[in-house]
Amino acid sequence: MNESATQIKDTTGNPAPLGLLGFGMTTVLLNLHNAGFYELNSMILAMGICYGGLAQVIAGIMEWKKGNTFATTAFTSYGLFWLSLVVLVVLPKTGWGAASNDTAMAAYLAMWGLFTAVMFIGTLRLNRALQVVFATLTILFFMLAIGDFTGASEGFKHATGYEGIFCGFSAIYAGLAQVLNELYGKIVLPLGPVKK
């Protein structure tokens, strides 16, 4: 018996820029706070809920539809990271839970650092831009964890903020490069070689 197979071409857009920009812009704004430019405020919390959180979860779901396990795991996880970070700030203010102490926050951040370190290994099969994002994010999580665990100086916390600003801008670059390269049909902003 002859069976005919029908293949459906994927004509949906690339959700990765949405996820990278949601992550990157929110990371820059939070780390401007960490670097000492302003206090933690509703702008950061709103970005954490909406763009860092919901937009990345949406991008992760869209990547799942495309069969991209790495991007699904990354965007959904980091979107939920941002939502959980906002909840960590807001829950004590509502009286629904005690505030996390420095040791608990260090454990939280170290777990995210471990997760990110393993995800970085995955980027070694991807482009250089994503390797930079995940390498600097791994460093950022461990610096934040060390800062909370040791009660580090303001200077160390500000240095951590600057490292986070670089990490965030590297994600913004990777996202915008994909948008511009697709629109122009050529390499406008290079992402680096892809390992085969």
C-alpha positions as CSV (number, residue, x, y, z in Angstrom):
1,M,0.0,0.0,0.0
2,N,1.3,3.5,-0.9
3,E,1.0,6.0,1.9
4,S,1.4,9.6,1.1
5,A,3.1,11.8,3.7
6,T,2.3,15.4,4.0
7,Q,4.9,17.8,5.3
8,I,3.8,21.1,6.7
9,K,6.3,23.9,6.2
10,D,6.9,26.0,9.3
11,T,6.1,29.6,8.3
12,T,6.0,31.1,11.8
13,G,8.4,33.8,12.9
14,N,11.5,33.2,15.0
15,P,10.6,33.7,18.7
16,A,14.2,33.8,19.9
17,P,14.7,37.6,19.5
18,L,11.6,38.2,21.8
19,G,13.1,35.9,24.4
20,L,16.5,37.4,24.2
21,L,15.3,41.0,24.3
22,G,12.9,40.2,27.2
23,F,15.8,38.7,29.1
24,G,18.4,41.3,28.1
25,M,16.5,44.5,28.7
26,T,15.2,43.3,32.1
27,T,18.7,42.2,33.1
28,V,20.3,45.5,32.2
29,L,17.6,47.5,34.1
30,L,18.0,45.3,37.3
31,N,21.8,45.5,37.1
32,L,21.8,49.2,36.8
33,H,20.2,49.0,40.3
34,N,22.8,46.5,41.4
35,A,25.5,48.8,40.1
36,G,24.1,51.6,42.4
37,F,22.3,53.9,39.9
38,Y,18.9,53.7,41.5
39,E,16.9,51.8,44.1
40,L,14.8,48.7,43.5
41,N,11.5,50.1,42.2
42,S,8.3,49.3,40.4
43,M,9.9,49.7,37.0
44,I,12.2,46.8,37.6
45,L,9.3,44.7,39.1
46,A,7.1,45.5,36.1
47,M,9.8,44.5,33.6
48,G,10.4,41.3,35.6
49,I,6.7,40.4,35.4
50,C,5.9,41.5,31.8
51,Y,9.0,41.4,29.6
52,G,11.5,39.4,31.5
53,G,8.8,37.0,32.7
54,L,5.7,36.7,30.5
55,A,7.4,37.5,27.2
56,Q,10.1,34.9,27.8
57,V,7.5,32.2,28.8
58,I,5.6,33.0,25.6
59,A,8.9,32.8,23.5
60,G,9.6,29.4,25.2
61,I,6.2,28.1,24.3
62,M,6.7,29.3,20.7
63,E,10.1,27.5,20.6
64,W,8.4,24.3,21.8
65,K,6.1,24.5,18.9
66,K,9.1,24.7,16.6
67,G,10.7,21.6,18.3
68,N,13.6,23.6,19.8
69,T,14.2,21.9,23.2
70,F,17.2,24.1,24.2
71,A,15.3,27.4,23.6
72,T,12.1,26.1,25.1
73,T,14.0,25.2,28.3
74,A,16.0,28.4,28.4
75,F,13.3,30.9,27.7
76,T,10.6,29.3,29.8
77,S,13.0,28.7,32.7
78,Y,14.4,32.3,32.7
79,G,10.9,33.7,32.2
80,L,9.8,31.9,35.4
81,F,13.1,33.0,37.1
82,W,12.0,36.6,36.6
83,L,8.5,35.9,37.8
84,S,9.8,34.1,40.9
85,L,12.3,36.9,41.6
86,V,9.4,39.4,41.6
87,V,7.4,37.1,43.9
88,L,10.4,36.9,46.3
89,V,10.3,40.7,46.6
90,V,6.5,41.0,46.7
91,L,5.4,38.1,49.0
92,P,6.9,39.5,52.2
93,K,5.3,42.9,51.5
94,T,1.9,41.3,51.3
95,G,2.5,39.3,54.5
96,W,2.2,36.0,52.7
97,G,5.7,34.8,53.5
98,A,8.8,35.8,55.4
99,A,11.5,37.6,53.5
100,S,14.4,35.4,52.3
101,N,17.6,35.9,54.2
102,D,21.0,36.2,52.4
103,T,21.8,32.5,52.8
104,A,18.5,31.5,51.1
105,M,19.0,34.0,48.3
106,A,22.6,32.7,47.8
107,A,21.2,29.2,47.5
108,Y,18.5,30.4,45.0
109,L,21.1,32.2,42.9
110,A,23.7,29.4,43.0
111,M,21.1,26.9,41.7
112,W,20.3,29.2,38.8
113,G,24.1,29.5,38.3
114,L,24.5,25.7,38.1
115,F,21.5,25.4,35.7
116,T,23.0,28.2,33.5
117,A,26.5,26.6,33.5
118,V,25.0,23.4,32.1
119,M,23.0,25.4,29.5
120,F,26.3,27.2,28.6
121,I,27.7,23.7,27.6
122,G,24.7,23.5,25.2
123,T,25.7,26.8,23.6
124,L,29.0,25.3,22.5
125,R,26.9,23.8,19.7
126,L,25.4,27.2,18.9
127,N,26.7,30.6,17.9
128,R,29.3,32.7,19.6
129,A,26.8,35.4,20.7
130,L,24.8,32.9,22.7
131,Q,28.0,31.5,24.2
132,V,28.8,35.0,25.5
133,V,25.3,35.4,26.9
134,F,25.3,32.1,28.8
135,A,28.9,32.5,30.0
136,T,28.4,35.9,31.4
137,L,25.0,34.9,32.9
138,T,26.7,32.0,34.7
139,I,29.3,34.3,36.1
140,L,26.6,36.8,37.1
141,F,24.6,34.2,39.0
142,F,27.6,33.0,40.9
143,M,28.8,36.6,41.7
144,L,25.3,37.4,43.0
145,A,25.3,34.2,45.1
146,I,28.8,35.0,46.5
147,G,27.7,38.5,47.3
148,D,24.7,37.4,49.3
149,F,26.5,34.5,51.0
150,T,29.5,36.5,52.1
151,G,27.9,39.8,52.7
152,A,30.2,41.3,50.1
153,S,31.2,44.9,50.0
154,E,29.3,47.6,48.0
155,G,32.2,47.6,45.6
156,F,31.8,43.9,44.8
157,K,28.0,44.3,44.5
158,H,28.5,47.2,42.1
159,A,31.1,45.2,40.1
160,T,28.5,42.4,39.9
161,G,26.0,45.0,38.5
162,Y,28.4,46.0,35.8
163,E,29.0,42.4,34.8
164,G,25.2,42.0,34.7
165,I,24.8,45.1,32.5
166,F,27.3,43.5,30.0
167,C,25.4,40.2,30.1
168,G,22.1,41.9,29.4
169,F,23.5,43.9,26.5
170,S,25.0,40.8,25.0
171,A,21.5,39.3,25.0
172,I,20.1,42.4,23.5
173,Y,22.8,42.3,20.8
174,A,22.0,38.6,20.0
175,G,18.3,39.3,19.7
176,L,18.5,42.4,17.6
177,A,21.1,40.8,15.3
178,Q,18.7,38.0,14.5
179,V,15.9,40.6,13.7
180,L,18.1,42.7,11.5
181,N,19.9,39.8,9.8
182,E,16.5,38.2,8.9
183,L,15.0,41.5,7.7
184,Y,18.0,42.3,5.4
185,G,18.6,38.8,4.3
186,K,22.3,39.1,5.1
187,I,24.6,39.4,8.1
188,V,24.2,42.9,9.4
189,L,25.3,42.1,13.0
190,P,27.4,38.9,13.2
191,L,26.5,36.2,15.7
192,G,29.7,34.2,15.2
193,P,30.3,30.7,13.8
194,V,27.9,27.8,14.5
195,K,29.6,24.6,15.5
196,K,28.6,21.6,13.5
